[in-house]
């Protein structure tokens, strides 16, 4: 999840943390355009994707379908639990810092207190789930390692909220990529080099996030000189938790929609089928890089802006362009999957191909939702996602009950398509009413939409000249 730096410096350079921190905070931020910020986050996300793809190749090759299925079934628990127990505080922090109505020191102090509370709650819930799991035996050492990693993951999540709230896209981008890069290098060491199997995979995640924890702490406390009081700022805490809880419920429902299939496959099918489907979703969800990059920027800008109509128009344009890019990318993934999967992941994962091709429409539909939802969240209205995706979650659950026993991972993919489509359609209708923009205006393409591509070409041309 975080930092961008050559990970081999961890071994070779004793001043690694100090130097990376200096790079993290160097210089005042210039006025940045949407394009520049989006490209910064997108570059960070692509780095994460490349690293995750390499991690996936290593794990699927060395662990096999059953081992990868076990890994996926363990890691899905903290992913879902953290999605809820972080209480939506990251987005709440963006909103409060962006509004500039409260002292930043007080907001950061409140964040540190909330970090302690949410970490404890997450560990308790995850421990309870693992203890009462019907998939015993889980390796106790793996579970302890996973539980100890939770506070480190939450630290990076909360720190990202601070940077995005300040529209500090450079630091947020670096914070996003570092742990994944380090996890890749440590996975090579532990899983490939030391043959530590599933335990090595989780050891890599834990150590990578521990390194990033110390770097992030140094930046916030030593370099940015925030004064942490550990005092209960009642007004700030209530405000952040109130907005954060709504965010948390929305995030949890979305995470449950994303991961319910894996949990139900584990219950109604086999670990091999879980492994096939997990890989399929990992590949198909590459379409989300564009909305992941854009939603961070839209959320940050929305929290800091006073010109709502201008942002509405910009977000609608970004929405249309993203759907177009997502469609082209989806067709590419559909066509290349039959060749990519056996070549990269091995013949054992060929069953993942049909799952990828089936689930792509649903993943594409969700591209638009993520962008529009980031706008409403930045406006302090995250509850709209709850109203729309709670019915979608019920649809997903019911369809999975019927389709998974008959069709396995392919049935789960069809359930995902239907639920994503239902939630997204309802959401776009409500969004149109909330921002007082007709649906035809949201979907109607304009010549100005494609200035985005012109600006990309101009940016690349300028960089090549500088180079």
N, C-alpha and C positions, 0 to 999 in steps of 0.2 A: 504493500500500500504506500510507499512513501519515498523519498529522496532520490536524487539522481546523481550518481557518482560512480566512477569505476570501482567495482567492489574489490578488485585486487589490491587497492590501496589499504584495505583493512589490515592486510598482513604486512605490507611492505613499509607503510608510513605511519610512525607512531603519532603524528600530528593530524591523522586523517580527519577526526571529528572536528578539530578546530578549523582546518582548511575548508571542509565541506560547509561548516557553519558560516564561514566568511563568505563563501560563494552564495549561500542561501540568502544572506541579508545585504549583499553589496549594493550600494547605490540607491538613490531615490527612484521611485517608479515614474516613468514617463506616462503621459496620457496615452492610453491604449485603445485601439479600435476593437469592435466585436470580432473582426476577422483575426486580428493578431492574437487576441485572447483565446479564441476558439482553436486556432492552430497550435497555440502553446499547450492547451489541455489535450488536444487531439494527439499531438506528438507524444505527450506523456502517456496517454492511454494506449497508443500503438506500441510504445516501449513495453508497457505492462502486458499487452497482448502477445507480443513476440516472446516475452519471458514466460508467460503462462503456457503458450503453445509448446515451448521447449520443455517446460516442466511436465506438461501433459504427455509429450512423446516419451520422456524418460520413465514416467510412472506407468504408462500403459505398456511400454515395452518390457520393463523390468518386473512389474507387479502382476501383469496379466489381467484378464477381465475380472476375475474374482477378487484379486488384490486391489485393483482400482475401484471396484464396487465397494469394498470394505472401506477404503480411504474416503470415498464420496459419501458413504452413509455416516461416517463419523464427523466429517467436516461440515455437513449440512446442518447439524444441530447448532453449533455456535454461530453460524452464519444467520440462521433464522432467529435465534434468541437475541443476538446482539442487535439485529434489525429492530427488535421491539424494545429491549431494555435500555438502549442508548437514549430512549425517550425522545427521539427526534431532536436531540439537543444540538447537533451539528447545524441543522437548518435553522433552529431557533437562534443559535449564536450568530449565524449570518444575518438574520433579520434584525437582531438587536444591535449588533455592531454597525451594520449598514445604516440604520436609522440615526445613529449618533445622538441619541437622546439620553444615554446613560454613560457614566465614566467607564472607559475600557478596562481599567484595573479591576473595577468591581465585577464586570461581566466575566473577566478571565478568572477571578477568584471564585465566582459562583461555578464556573465550568470545572475547576479543579475539585470542588466539593462534590459536584454531580458525578465527576469521573469516579470518585471513591464509591459512591452509592451504587452507580450503575454497574461497576465492576463486580461488586459483591453480589448484587442481584443476579447478574449474568452467570457467575460461577455457581451459585446455588441452583439456578434453574437447569443449567447444563448438567451439573452433577446429578441432579434428581432424574433427568431424562436418561442419562447413561446407566445409572444404577438400576433403574426399573425397566431397562430395555429388554426386549425378548430376544435380542440378537447376541446374548452372552455366548462365549466369553469375549468381552473387549479386553485388550491388554491394559491393565491398570496403569502402567507407566505411560502409555500413549494418552490415556484420559487425563492423568495429572498434568502432562505437558500441554495438552489442549487447554485445560482450565487455567493454567498459569499464563498462557499467552493472551487470554481475553483482555486483561487490563492494558496490555501493550497495544493491542489492536484498537481499543477504545481511545487511547491517548492520541493516536494518529488521526482517528475520526474527528475528535474534538478540535485538535490543532488545525485540521483542514477548515473547520468552521471559522476559526479566528482569521486565517489568511484570506478566505473568500469574502468574509464580512468586510475586510479592509480593501477588497478588490486587488489583493496582492496575488495575482495569478501566477507569477513566476515561482513564488515559494510553494503555492498550492500544487503546481505541476510537479515540482521536485519532490514534495512530500508524497505525492501519489505514486511515483515510480520506484523509489528507492528500495523498499522492502521486497518488492517482487523481483527486482534484479538480484538482490542479495539472496533471496530464497532460491532462485535458479542456481546460483553458484554453489550454495550450500547443499542443494538437492543433488547436484552432480557429485559433491564430496561424500555425502552421507549415504545416498541410495545407490549410486553407481560405484563410487570408489570404495566405500566401507561396507557395502552390501547390507545396510541396516533396514531394508524393506520399508514397510509402512511406518515404523517408528522413525526411521531416518527422514521420511517426508515431513512428519510433524516436527521433528527436531529442527529441520531447516527453517520452517515457518517461525518457530519460536525464537531462534537465535537471530534471524533477520529482523524481526520486529523489536527484539531487545536492543539491538544496535540503533535502530531508528528512534526508539524511545529516548535514549540518552542524547542523541543529536537534537531531537525536538525539544526536550527539556532545556538544553543549553541555550537554544535559540530564544525560547519564550522567556526564560528567567534571566539568563546572563546577558544576552545580546539585546533583546528588545526591552529588557529591564522592567517587565511588568511586576508590580508589587502585589504579591499574593498574601492576603490577610488571613485566610482561613476563617473569615468571619461570615456568619449567616446573614447575607443581605436579603432580608425577607422579601422586599418588593421585587427585586431582580429575580430571585429564585422562583417566586410564584409566577411571575410573568413568563420566564423562560420555560418553566415546567408546564404551564397551561398551554402555551403554543406548542411546546415540544411533545406533549402527550398526544395531541391531535396528529402531529407529524409522525409520532411513533406508531400509532395505530394504522395510519395510512401506509407507512413503510412496511410494517409487519404484514399487513394484508397483501401488499405487493410481493414481498419476499415469500409469503406462503403460496401465492399464486405461482411464483417461479419454481418453488421447491417442493410443493405438495406432491407432484408427480413422482419425484425420487423417493419420498417417504412411502407413498402408496405402492410403488413398484417393489420396494424392499419388503413390504408386507404381503403383497398379492402375487409377487413373481419371484425371480431369482437374483442373486448378486450379480451374475453375468449380465442379466438384462438391465440392472441398475448401471453397470459399467458402460454398456452400449449406449444407453439413453443419456447418461451424464456426459459422455464424449460428444454425442449429437448436439446437446444443448450448448456445450462449450463452443462448438464450431458455429452453430447457428447464431448464437448471441454476439458474434463478432459484429453483426449489424448494429449493435447498440453503441459502438464506439462513437459514432457521430452524435446521437442524443446525449450520451454520457458527457461528452466534451461540451456540448452546447448548453445542457441544463445547468451546469455549474456556473457558466457565464451569465445566463439569463437570470438565475436565482440571485447571483451577486449584484447584477445591475438593477434588478427589480427592487431589491432591498435598499439600494442607494439612490433611486431615481425619484423625481417629483413630476416627470412628464409621462404620465401613464399612456396617453394615446400614441405617442411616438414609440414606446416600447411595444404596445399592442401590435402596431404595424410591422415593426422589425421582427417580432416573434412569429407572426403569421407568415412572413416571407421566409424566415429560417425553417419554419415547419414545412412549407411546400418544397423547398430545396432539399431538405433532409429526406423527405419521402421519395423524391426522385433519385437521390444518391443511394438510398436504401434499396430501392427497387433494382437498380442496376447491379448493386453489390449482391443482392439476393439471387439474381439470375446467375451471376458468376459463381457463387457458392453452390447453387443447385447443379450446375454443369460440371464443376470441377470435383465435387465430393466423391463420385465413384472412383476417381483416379487418385485423389489426395489421401483418402483414408487408408487403403491398403498399402500405399507407398510409404506414408509417414508413420502410421500407427500399427501396421501389420495386418495380415489377412484375417487374424482373429477378430478384428473390429469391423469387418465388412457389414455386419448387421446394422451398424450405426448409420450407414449411408441412407437407407430409406427413411430412417427416423429424422435425419437432417432435412431431407427433401420435403417431408410431410410438414414439419414444424415451421419452416421458413415463413409462410404467410402470416402466421400468428406473431412471430417475432418482428416481422416488418410492420405490422399494424401497430405494435406497441412503440415503434420509433416516434410516431407523431404524438402519442399520449405523453411520453416522457418529456418532450419539449414543452407542450402546453401546460403540463402539470407543474413544471418548474416555474412558470410565470405566475400561476395562482399561488404557489407556495411562497414565492418572493413577495407577493402581495399580502401574505399572512392568512391565506385561505386554503390550507392543505386538506381540509375536511371534504372537499369535493371528490377527491380520489377515494375516500372511504365510501361515499354514497354510491359510486359507480362500480368499484371493484369488489365490494362485499357480495353483491349478487353474482358477479363473475366467479368468485371463489366457490360459492355454492354450486354453480354450474360445473366447475372444474372437478369438484369432489364427486358429484353424482355421476358424471360421465366417466371418471376414472374407475369408479366402482363397477360400472358396466363394461368398459372397454379393455381395461388392463388384463383381467382374467382371460379374455378371448384373444387379444392382439398384442399383449405385452407393451413394449416401448412404443410401438407404432400407435397403439390405442391411446397411450398417454400423450403422444404428440397431437393427435386429433382433439383430445380434450383441451389441450393448451390452446390450440387454434380457436376453438369455439369460445372459450372463456376470455381470451385476450380480445377477440373481436367484439364480444358483447360489452365488456367493460369500456373499451376505447370508444365505441360508437356513442354510448350513453354519455361518456365524459366530454366528447367534442360538442355534443348538443348543449350540455350544461355550461361548458366554457364559453360558447357563443353567447349565451344569455348573460353570463357574468361580466364579460367585457363589452357587451352591447355591440357585437359585430356579427352580421348575418353569416350563416354557414357558407353561402356562395362566395362571400368576400374572403373567408379563411382559406377556401380551396381554390379560388380562381388565380391561375398563374398570370404574372405580369412580366414584361420585359425587364423591369428593374430587379426581379428575383435573380436573374442570371448575371447581374453585376458581381455577385459573389465569386463566380468562376473567373471573371475578368480580373478581379482584385487578387485572386490567387496567382494568376499568371503574372501579373505585375509584380507581386511580392517575390515570386520565384526569380523573375528576371532581374530585379534589383539585387537579390542575394547573389546571383551568379556574377553580376558585375562587380559586387564588392569582393567576392571570392577571387 
